[in-house]
Structure formats: structure tokens, C-alpha cells
């Protein structure tokens, strides 16, 4: 075989190798482009005000005879009811629990309880529920003034709620999804690509926190301590890239 013929064969082989490698590379690029995705997390926040509040207070007394304690509690209930009404709480917003009675047992020299009853502790809980959240807040802060009327009274912190968050949650998820798309478009655009359609979307935990709070939780935060709140929705989206 002469040298010219060998050179022709080598040239053909090299050309075929280049064609095959070019085709393979082109196919790989198409495959990568086709399968390229981008995952982005978006969020939306909004300040809201509670529209419903509840509060509990407890008044109690001790007596040697249960009947005497009961009479004192009935008298205290009138004082509690009158006090709340003086703050403009409506009758329909006030409710009282049943009276709880517990025996008090004498203790021996070692401070261990005996079987002998020396008196009774009686207590009753009053609850206020209202859409007037500012009024309930005021009641929770001032109700211990009843102590000045010889009522053994303790007040719990008020709890504040947003009654219907379902519609707002949907709106917030929509805003968070749009934020996802905007973020993804900016990233892809700056990389010289073009954002395709959404492939998947997963909502994160819906957070309800006091305004300006940095509190977050994997299980969600549902603040009931503040009148003014901030709601946060988080969505994780995956988009195709063209």
C-alpha cells in the first residue's frame, strides 16, 4: 500500500471521528438544555391586625365551711361583672365557668397531708371574648384593680387572633409564587438563558409573628400575644430553563 493511499484513509477516519464527536457533543448540549431546571424560594409578607380576642381571669376564696366560701364567691361574681361592664364590656361578651371547690387538708408535724379537712378553696373563671381587641387588651391589663374591692383576683394575658386567614393565605401564597418567578427570571436572564414553565411548587410553613419579629420555626409560628402581627408565606418553586 502506498503512502498516498494511507494518508487518504487516515484523513477519512479523522473526518468521521470529528463528525461523530460533534454530533455527540451537540446531542449532549441539547439534553442538558432540555433537562436544566432552577429552584428558587420566594416569600411574601403582610402586616395585619387581630380581629378577635379572648381573656380569662380567676377569682377565688378560702373558707372553713364550703357554704361560706360559696357565698363569698357569689358576691365577688357580682363585683367582677359590674367592673367589666364599667369598662364597656357587653353582657354577651362575658361568661363565667362553674365554681370549683377543693378541700384543704391539715398537715402533720412533717408537713405531710392528713385525712382531716380544715377548709376549702373555691374558685371561678370569667372569660371575655370580643372583636374589640383593644378593649380586651385593656381588661387584661387592668382587671387586677378588683383586688382593691377585696376580690382575690388573678388575670391571664389576653390572646389575639385573626379569625379568617384562609383567603389571605391563598393571596399570600400567590404573591410568594410570583416572587419566586421574579427571582428565577432575574437569575436566568443574567445567565443568558430564558425561563421556562413552572415544574413544581411547594408551600412552606405559614408564619404568624409579632410585627418586626425575627422569630421563625420549621413547624410554624402562630403568635397570639400581639394585636399587630405579620404574616409570612414561603413557596419553593422549580422552573425549566430554555
Backbone bond lengths (Angstrom), bond angles and torsions (degrees), N, CA, C in turn:
res aa  C-N    CA-C-N  psi(-1)  N-CA   C-N-CA  omega(-1)  CA-C   N-CA-C  phi
1 X - - - 1.475 - - 1.524 108.13 -
2 X 1.351 117.56 129.80 1.450 119.73 -177.68 1.512 111.91 -80.94
3 X 1.317 112.92 164.13 1.472 118.50 -175.47 1.517 112.58 -64.58
4 X 1.323 119.68 -33.67 1.464 122.88 -179.85 1.512 111.61 -63.89
5 X 1.338 115.89 -42.42 1.479 121.04 -179.53 1.531 110.54 -65.07
6 X 1.344 115.32 -40.47 1.481 120.14 178.34 1.520 110.38 -62.75
7 X 1.312 116.14 -41.72 1.476 120.56 -179.22 1.517 110.85 -62.33
8 X 1.366 115.97 -38.26 1.468 120.01 179.84 1.519 110.41 -65.47
9 X 1.342 116.57 -43.37 1.474 120.95 179.71 1.523 110.86 -61.78
10 X 1.317 116.45 -45.21 1.489 120.97 179.13 1.520 110.69 -61.03
11 X 1.318 116.38 -40.93 1.465 121.32 -179.86 1.513 110.97 -63.27
12 X 1.359 116.00 -42.15 1.470 120.33 178.82 1.511 110.83 -64.01
13 X 1.335 116.86 -43.63 1.478 120.97 179.96 1.521 110.83 -61.16
14 X 1.308 116.69 -44.75 1.469 120.89 179.49 1.519 111.09 -62.07
15 X 1.319 116.89 -42.33 1.469 121.62 179.91 1.516 110.63 -62.49
16 X 1.362 115.71 -45.20 1.462 119.76 178.65 1.523 111.23 -62.20
17 X 1.333 116.20 -40.66 1.476 120.83 179.46 1.525 110.58 -62.58
18 X 1.332 116.41 -41.10 1.467 119.99 179.37 1.522 111.26 -65.22
19 X 1.349 115.82 -41.51 1.471 120.49 179.86 1.519 110.41 -63.03
20 X 1.356 115.64 -46.41 1.475 120.57 -178.97 1.531 111.04 -63.46
21 X 1.323 116.92 -44.31 1.469 120.66 -178.57 1.523 110.69 -66.13
22 X 1.342 116.79 -38.08 1.470 120.97 178.28 1.515 110.88 -64.58
23 X 1.337 116.34 -42.42 1.470 121.66 179.34 1.529 110.48 -64.82
24 X 1.333 114.58 -42.28 1.472 119.24 179.80 1.515 110.79 -63.99
25 X 1.327 118.04 -44.47 1.458 122.65 179.69 1.517 110.86 -63.16
26 X 1.358 115.47 -42.72 1.457 120.31 179.39 1.519 110.87 -61.49
27 X 1.331 117.04 -43.07 1.457 121.69 179.20 1.527 110.56 -63.82
28 X 1.324 116.06 -40.02 1.458 120.26 -179.81 1.518 111.04 -64.31
29 X 1.342 115.49 -41.77 1.469 119.64 179.10 1.513 110.98 -62.96
30 X 1.354 115.41 -43.67 1.459 119.77 178.52 1.524 110.53 -60.84
31 X 1.330 115.67 -40.49 1.465 120.44 -179.56 1.516 111.07 -65.32
32 X 1.313 116.17 -43.07 1.466 120.51 179.27 1.522 110.65 -63.20
33 X 1.338 115.29 -46.48 1.465 119.31 -179.94 1.522 111.06 -60.82
34 X 1.332 113.80 -40.34 1.452 118.67 -176.89 1.527 110.93 -66.06
35 X 1.354 116.04 -37.46 1.449 120.93 -174.23 1.526 113.59 -95.67
36 X 1.317 119.73 -0.14 1.452 122.00 -177.72 1.523 110.99 -72.12
37 X 1.325 115.23 131.39 1.475 120.85 177.37 1.513 108.91 -133.14
38 X 1.316 115.07 166.71 1.453 120.52 176.31 1.534 108.22 -137.24
39 X 1.325 115.31 132.02 1.461 120.97 178.27 1.521 110.13 -106.42
40 X 1.326 116.64 130.74 1.465 121.74 -176.49 1.528 109.69 -135.91
41 X 1.311 116.40 144.61 1.464 121.72 174.85 1.524 109.26 -106.61
42 X 1.315 116.96 128.62 1.464 121.88 178.44 1.510 110.19 -120.93
43 X 1.307 116.59 159.95 1.460 120.66 -179.59 1.516 110.71 -145.64
44 X 1.328 114.89 163.07 1.460 121.47 176.14 1.522 107.76 -145.45
45 X 1.326 116.33 140.11 1.460 122.04 -179.53 1.522 110.45 -128.65
46 X 1.329 114.51 150.44 1.457 119.50 178.82 1.530 109.48 -153.21
47 X 1.318 116.35 138.80 1.464 121.60 176.35 1.525 109.32 -87.90
48 X 1.329 115.79 134.23 1.462 120.64 179.30 1.523 109.38 -136.02
49 X 1.325 115.56 164.89 1.469 121.01 176.44 1.520 108.98 -118.19
50 X 1.315 115.42 138.08 1.462 120.79 178.90 1.523 109.65 -59.15
51 X 1.336 115.54 147.53 1.466 119.51 -179.96 1.532 112.06 -124.15
52 X 1.340 116.16 12.60 1.460 119.63 178.98 1.526 108.37 -157.86
53 X 1.329 116.80 140.83 1.467 119.86 -177.59 1.520 110.88 -143.32
54 X 1.315 115.63 150.60 1.462 121.65 175.39 1.526 109.21 -131.49
55 X 1.322 115.29 153.73 1.467 120.38 178.74 1.520 109.34 -151.02
56 X 1.326 115.73 142.99 1.461 122.00 176.26 1.519 110.58 -123.66
57 X 1.317 114.75 140.64 1.457 121.75 172.67 1.521 108.36 -134.45
58 X 1.317 116.92 151.45 1.469 120.66 -178.34 1.525 110.09 -127.51
59 X 1.320 115.88 134.21 1.466 120.42 173.69 1.520 108.18 -120.47
60 X 1.328 116.02 142.80 1.459 120.51 -173.04 1.527 111.28 -145.01
61 X 1.329 114.19 167.28 1.457 120.59 177.39 1.520 108.84 -155.64
62 X 1.316 116.30 159.61 1.468 121.72 174.07 1.520 108.17 -121.68
63 X 1.335 114.90 146.91 1.466 120.20 -178.81 1.519 109.38 -153.80
64 X 1.338 115.64 152.24 1.462 120.35 177.51 1.523 110.18 -67.48
65 X 1.332 114.96 -38.79 1.455 121.47 179.65 1.526 108.39 -113.03
66 X 1.330 116.43 133.18 1.461 120.83 -176.84 1.522 111.58 -58.38
67 X 1.323 117.11 -36.02 1.461 121.00 -179.02 1.520 111.66 -61.49
68 X 1.333 116.14 -40.35 1.463 120.18 178.52 1.517 111.52 -65.80
69 X 1.316 116.68 -40.48 1.453 120.24 177.83 1.509 111.88 -65.32
70 X 1.321 116.21 -37.25 1.467 121.08 178.56 1.523 110.56 -62.58
71 X 1.327 116.71 -43.74 1.469 121.03 179.81 1.527 111.05 -61.66
72 X 1.345 116.43 -40.87 1.478 120.30 179.10 1.522 110.05 -64.79
73 X 1.331 117.26 -40.93 1.461 120.79 -178.83 1.532 111.36 -66.62
74 X 1.301 117.14 -37.71 1.470 120.54 177.50 1.521 109.96 -63.60
75 X 1.332 116.13 -40.69 1.468 120.66 177.66 1.527 111.00 -65.39
76 X 1.343 116.23 -42.18 1.468 120.44 179.72 1.531 111.42 -64.99
77 X 1.320 116.15 -34.06 1.465 119.91 -179.84 1.525 110.60 -60.76
78 X 1.318 117.14 -38.89 1.466 121.15 178.19 1.525 109.92 -63.78
79 X 1.347 115.76 -43.77 1.469 119.75 179.61 1.532 111.03 -63.15
80 X 1.325 116.76 -41.53 1.466 121.10 179.61 1.523 110.49 -63.91
81 X 1.322 116.23 -46.43 1.468 120.58 -179.12 1.527 111.07 -62.28
82 X 1.332 116.23 -44.86 1.475 120.30 179.87 1.525 111.13 -63.76
83 X 1.338 116.17 -38.97 1.459 119.78 179.79 1.527 111.19 -63.28
84 X 1.320 116.85 -45.56 1.466 120.79 -179.33 1.526 111.23 -63.27
85 X 1.306 116.08 -39.88 1.468 119.90 178.49 1.523 111.15 -66.43
86 X 1.330 116.09 -31.15 1.469 119.41 177.63 1.525 111.60 -66.59
87 X 1.339 116.03 -20.89 1.466 120.95 177.08 1.530 111.84 -92.78
88 X 1.352 115.84 7.98 1.470 123.56 178.74 1.529 113.44 77.38
89 X 1.331 116.90 22.33 1.464 119.62 171.95 1.528 107.46 -79.35
90 X 1.323 116.34 133.33 1.461 120.46 -176.80 1.528 111.16 -82.11
91 X 1.343 114.97 154.97 1.466 120.69 178.86 1.524 111.53 -54.99
92 X 1.327 116.43 -42.13 1.459 120.77 -177.07 1.530 112.60 -67.23
93 X 1.329 116.87 -16.07 1.457 121.20 -179.03 1.528 112.68 -94.03
94 X 1.335 116.22 -3.04 1.472 121.73 -177.06 1.519 110.03 -111.67
95 X 1.331 116.06 135.33 1.470 120.33 173.96 1.526 109.15 -142.53
96 X 1.333 115.72 149.78 1.461 121.83 -179.81 1.523 110.01 -119.42
97 X 1.305 116.20 140.96 1.458 121.09 176.06 1.529 109.18 -79.38
98 X 1.317 116.02 173.70 1.459 119.56 171.87 1.528 108.91 -71.22
99 X 1.324 116.70 163.12 1.457 121.34 -179.64 1.532 109.48 -80.99
100 X 1.311 115.11 132.25 1.462 121.39 175.27 1.517 109.92 -100.36
101 X 1.323 117.03 134.73 1.458 121.81 -179.26 1.520 109.98 -126.98
102 X 1.338 116.50 131.05 1.463 121.68 -179.92 1.522 109.78 -130.34
103 X 1.322 117.85 132.85 1.466 120.27 177.97 1.525 111.69 -72.17
104 X 1.318 115.93 148.02 1.461 122.14 174.66 1.527 106.89 -109.08
105 X 1.320 116.96 119.70 1.458 120.94 -176.88 1.530 110.83 -96.13
106 X 1.329 115.23 141.64 1.454 120.09 175.26 1.520 109.97 -64.53
107 X 1.312 115.62 152.58 1.462 120.49 179.57 1.527 109.78 -115.88
108 X 1.325 116.08 147.84 1.460 120.08 -179.60 1.526 110.50 -84.86
109 X 1.325 115.85 -171.00 1.461 120.10 -176.56 1.528 113.03 -64.39
110 X 1.333 115.68 -21.77 1.469 119.92 178.17 1.529 112.51 -95.36
111 X 1.322 114.87 11.75 1.464 122.67 179.17 1.527 112.82 66.00
112 X 1.291 117.21 25.14 1.458 121.89 174.91 1.521 109.66 -93.74
113 X 1.326 117.81 139.85 1.464 119.53 -178.58 1.528 111.52 -68.52
114 X 1.342 113.89 141.91 1.461 119.76 176.40 1.522 108.97 -101.43
115 X 1.315 116.65 -172.56 1.466 121.17 177.23 1.530 112.11 -93.17
116 X 1.325 116.20 2.49 1.462 120.50 -176.42 1.531 110.39 -93.43
117 X 1.316 116.97 125.22 1.466 122.21 179.96 1.525 109.76 -85.16
118 X 1.337 115.42 130.33 1.461 119.70 178.67 1.525 112.42 -112.09
119 X 1.317 117.65 -3.24 1.458 120.23 178.87 1.513 111.60 171.18
120 X 1.323 114.38 -170.71 1.462 120.30 -177.01 1.528 110.14 -140.66
121 X 1.312 115.30 146.16 1.469 121.91 170.02 1.518 107.60 -109.61
122 X 1.321 115.58 126.89 1.465 120.42 179.07 1.523 108.46 -121.16
123 X 1.325 116.46 140.95 1.464 120.44 -179.39 1.515 110.76 -145.10
124 X 1.329 114.63 158.69 1.461 121.32 178.04 1.520 108.39 -147.31
125 X 1.314 115.98 144.95 1.467 121.21 -178.12 1.523 110.39 -109.40
126 X 1.325 115.52 135.73 1.457 121.16 174.11 1.526 108.28 -109.61
127 X 1.318 116.84 138.84 1.462 122.63 -178.59 1.520 110.18 -125.30
128 X 1.311 115.72 136.37 1.463 121.51 174.53 1.524 107.61 -118.83
129 X 1.332 116.17 128.68 1.459 122.83 176.53 1.521 107.79 -127.79
130 X 1.333 116.10 126.78 1.463 118.44 -175.01 1.518 111.30 -158.04
131 X 1.340 114.74 154.86 1.466 120.24 172.60 1.533 110.63 -82.89
132 X 1.335 115.75 -9.75 1.466 121.01 176.75 1.528 107.54 -85.17
133 X 1.319 116.07 83.14 1.464 120.83 -172.45 1.528 112.23 -65.83
134 X 1.309 116.88 -33.72 1.469 119.48 -179.86 1.526 110.68 -67.87
135 X 1.313 116.80 -35.81 1.464 120.65 178.00 1.526 110.48 -66.83
136 X 1.326 117.19 -44.45 1.462 120.45 179.26 1.525 110.47 -62.74
137 X 1.316 116.47 -38.17 1.466 120.70 176.31 1.524 110.36 -60.95
138 X 1.315 116.63 -42.19 1.462 121.72 179.01 1.527 110.98 -63.99
139 X 1.324 116.29 -43.43 1.463 120.72 179.16 1.526 110.71 -60.20
140 X 1.320 116.73 -45.38 1.469 120.12 -177.46 1.519 112.19 -62.80
141 X 1.326 116.49 -30.36 1.460 120.78 -178.00 1.526 113.06 -84.06
142 X 1.313 117.14 -25.72 1.467 120.06 -171.95 1.524 115.67 -112.46
143 X 1.333 117.86 -7.42 1.465 120.61 -172.34 1.521 113.65 -62.68
144 X 1.332 117.67 -25.03 1.461 118.93 179.30 1.534 111.63 -68.83
145 X 1.333 117.51 -5.01 1.475 120.07 171.60 1.522 110.75 -59.79
146 X 1.325 116.85 -20.61 1.462 121.40 178.36 1.518 111.98 -61.98
147 X 1.327 117.09 -20.73 1.461 120.39 177.06 1.528 110.13 -59.68
148 X 1.349 115.98 -32.22 1.466 120.57 178.04 1.526 112.07 -66.56
149 X 1.336 116.72 -15.51 1.465 120.98 177.98 1.531 110.39 -102.44
150 X 1.340 116.04 21.66 1.463 122.87 177.26 1.529 111.86 65.81
151 X 1.338 116.07 32.75 1.462 121.08 174.94 1.520 107.29 -106.63
152 X 1.324 116.59 123.82 1.468 120.90 176.84 1.524 107.32 -77.57
153 X 1.326 116.10 94.79 1.458 121.03 -167.74 1.520 110.93 -123.06
154 X 1.336 115.95 139.82 1.472 122.18 173.11 1.523 108.54 -128.80
155 X 1.325 115.27 140.40 1.466 121.25 -175.89 1.520 110.54 -116.71
156 X 1.335 116.87 134.38 1.459 121.90 174.73 1.531 109.71 -91.84
157 X 1.325 117.35 158.42 1.471 118.93 174.61 1.531 110.41 -64.28
158 X 1.309 116.07 146.25 1.469 119.97 176.42 1.527 109.73 -71.90
159 X 1.317 115.45 153.60 1.472 121.67 176.51 1.526 108.27 -115.88
160 X 1.337 116.16 132.45 1.464 121.53 -174.77 1.526 110.37 -117.19
161 X 1.342 115.18 135.91 1.459 120.94 -174.95 1.527 111.28 -132.34
162 X 1.338 114.33 161.53 1.459 122.30 168.26 1.526 105.30 -111.79
163 X 1.306 116.65 112.84 1.462 121.24 -167.18 1.527 113.57 -65.08
164 X 1.312 118.14 -43.07 1.466 120.04 -174.68 1.523 110.12 -124.91
165 X 1.327 114.32 95.06 1.460 119.35 -179.99 1.526 112.78 -100.93
166 X 1.322 116.88 -4.00 1.467 120.05 -174.21 1.525 111.87 -58.61
167 X 1.328 116.48 -51.47 1.463 120.44 -178.75 1.522 110.94 -64.88
168 X 1.315 115.35 -41.02 1.462 119.28 -178.84 1.527 111.33 -67.02
169 X 1.341 117.31 -35.71 1.459 120.55 177.41 1.530 110.77 -60.06
170 X 1.347 115.62 -43.36 1.468 120.18 179.72 1.523 110.55 -61.80
171 X 1.342 115.71 -42.99 1.465 120.17 179.09 1.530 110.96 -63.50
172 X 1.328 116.01 -41.29 1.461 120.34 -178.64 1.528 111.82 -68.06
173 X 1.324 116.75 -37.90 1.463 120.30 177.38 1.524 110.27 -64.07
174 X 1.342 116.13 -38.66 1.460 120.43 176.32 1.518 111.79 -61.89
175 X 1.329 116.66 -42.22 1.465 120.82 179.28 1.526 110.69 -67.43
176 X 1.328 116.50 -38.70 1.463 119.96 179.49 1.527 110.83 -67.34
177 X 1.330 116.79 -36.14 1.470 120.92 177.17 1.524 110.77 -65.70
178 X 1.329 116.41 -40.94 1.473 120.50 176.97 1.526 110.01 -62.93
179 X 1.337 116.27 -38.74 1.461 120.21 177.99 1.526 110.10 -62.57
180 X 1.343 116.11 -38.98 1.472 120.69 175.07 1.521 110.98 -57.13
181 X 1.326 115.44 -49.44 1.469 120.27 -177.05 1.522 111.11 -63.28
182 X 1.342 116.43 -42.56 1.467 119.87 179.59 1.524 111.02 -61.78
183 X 1.329 116.43 -42.52 1.464 120.16 -179.94 1.538 110.82 -64.85
184 X 1.339 114.86 -44.27 1.463 119.51 -179.07 1.525 111.34 -63.56
185 X 1.340 116.97 -41.97 1.465 121.02 179.76 1.518 111.23 -61.42
186 X 1.332 117.05 -40.82 1.471 120.28 179.67 1.524 111.17 -65.25
187 X 1.327 116.14 -41.83 1.462 120.05 -179.51 1.526 110.82 -64.77
188 X 1.337 115.76 -48.95 1.463 120.57 -177.12 1.522 110.98 -66.82
189 X 1.328 116.51 -40.66 1.465 120.66 -179.76 1.524 110.61 -61.40
190 X 1.330 115.97 -43.45 1.469 119.43 179.70 1.519 111.97 -69.38
191 X 1.334 116.64 -17.10 1.472 120.40 177.67 1.517 112.08 -95.74
192 X 1.345 116.83 2.50 1.453 121.12 177.39 1.513 114.63 83.28
193 X 1.326 117.65 12.77 1.455 120.81 179.75 1.526 111.44 -105.80
194 X 1.322 114.41 -170.02 1.454 120.86 179.00 1.523 108.96 -135.79
195 X 1.319 115.57 129.56 1.464 120.65 -177.16 1.519 110.41 -72.50
196 X 1.334 115.40 133.02 1.456 121.07 178.08 1.516 111.70 -95.80
197 X 1.303 116.58 -151.20 1.461 121.81 -177.12 1.521 111.37 -82.97
198 X 1.339 115.30 162.11 1.458 120.91 178.41 1.533 108.79 -75.50
199 X 1.307 116.15 134.26 1.461 121.81 -178.72 1.532 110.99 -98.17
200 X 1.319 115.33 -42.42 1.460 119.20 179.74 1.518 109.98 -153.53
201 X 1.325 115.33 156.04 1.463 121.17 177.47 1.521 108.15 -143.56
202 X 1.320 115.82 135.03 1.458 121.17 -179.54 1.519 108.97 -132.51
203 X 1.328 116.24 123.80 1.457 119.96 -179.83 1.513 110.03 -81.11
204 X 1.321 115.55 141.67 1.451 120.98 176.17 1.521 110.43 -90.08
205 X 1.316 116.54 -166.12 1.455 121.65 -178.69 1.522 109.56 -77.14
206 X 1.316 116.44 135.77 1.462 122.62 178.47 1.525 108.34 -83.24
207 X 1.328 116.62 122.17 1.457 121.31 -175.69 1.529 110.63 -106.12
208 X 1.344 115.82 133.88 1.465 122.04 173.06 1.511 106.61 -121.95
209 X 1.323 116.83 108.30 1.458 122.07 -174.42 1.525 110.82 -126.85
210 X 1.343 117.20 163.54 1.467 118.36 170.59 1.526 109.49 -61.83
211 X 1.306 116.75 152.14 1.464 119.62 179.42 1.529 110.07 -60.85
212 X 1.332 114.88 141.35 1.466 123.80 179.19 1.526 112.47 67.70
213 X 1.319 117.63 14.96 1.456 120.77 177.67 1.520 109.92 -84.10
214 X 1.335 115.52 148.52 1.463 120.83 176.14 1.533 110.84 -104.46
215 X 1.306 116.63 8.86 1.465 121.42 -177.67 1.526 110.92 -70.14
216 X 1.324 116.14 132.59 1.465 122.30 174.50 1.524 108.28 -141.90
217 X 1.318 115.73 160.31 1.457 120.21 178.92 1.519 109.45 -151.90
218 X 1.328 115.75 144.27 1.465 120.34 176.35 1.520 111.39 -64.67
219 X 1.321 115.50 -22.92 1.463 120.46 -178.68 1.528 112.00 -98.68
220 X 1.320 117.08 -1.39 1.456 121.21 -179.81 1.512 112.09 94.27
221 X 1.323 115.96 147.01 1.455 122.65 176.17 1.521 107.83 -113.18
222 X 1.319 117.08 132.74 1.463 121.59 177.32 1.523 108.02 -128.13
223 X 1.319 115.57 83.32 1.461 121.38 -175.65 1.519 111.91 -67.68
224 X 1.340 116.49 132.06 1.467 121.71 174.33 1.523 111.38 -122.02
225 X 1.334 117.22 6.57 1.461 120.31 -174.52 1.523 113.66 -91.31
226 X 1.326 117.42 -18.61 1.463 120.08 -173.79 1.526 111.96 -119.91
227 X 1.324 115.21 147.37 1.465 120.94 176.88 1.525 109.64 -74.42
228 X 1.323 116.07 -46.12 1.464 121.41 -179.76 1.521 109.20 -93.87
229 X 1.318 115.58 122.91 1.457 121.35 -173.71 1.528 111.23 -124.79
230 X 1.309 114.38 170.07 1.467 121.48 173.05 1.525 107.95 -129.51
231 X 1.319 116.40 129.39 1.463 120.04 178.04 1.525 108.61 -107.05
232 X 1.327 115.19 140.74 1.462 121.39 -177.06 1.518 109.82 -132.50
233 X 1.321 115.89 129.20 1.460 121.90 175.89 1.524 108.66 -115.12
234 X 1.321 116.26 138.88 1.465 121.86 -179.61 1.527 108.65 -125.59
235 X 1.324 116.20 134.62 1.461 121.68 178.89 1.531 109.06 -133.22
236 X 1.336 115.44 135.79 1.462 121.16 175.34 1.528 108.25 -108.87
237 X 1.337 116.73 121.36 1.468 121.68 -176.66 1.536 110.94 -120.97
238 X 1.314 113.98 148.84 1.462 120.91 174.05 1.537 108.35 -120.39
239 X 1.341 115.51 128.25 1.461 121.68 -178.89 1.537 109.68 -118.80
240 X 1.319 114.78 152.56 1.470 119.07 172.11 1.532 107.76 -82.43
241 X 1.322 115.74 155.17 1.464 121.32 178.96 1.511 108.52 -122.20
242 X 1.348 116.93 125.74 1.466 121.65 -179.27 1.530 110.10 -96.31
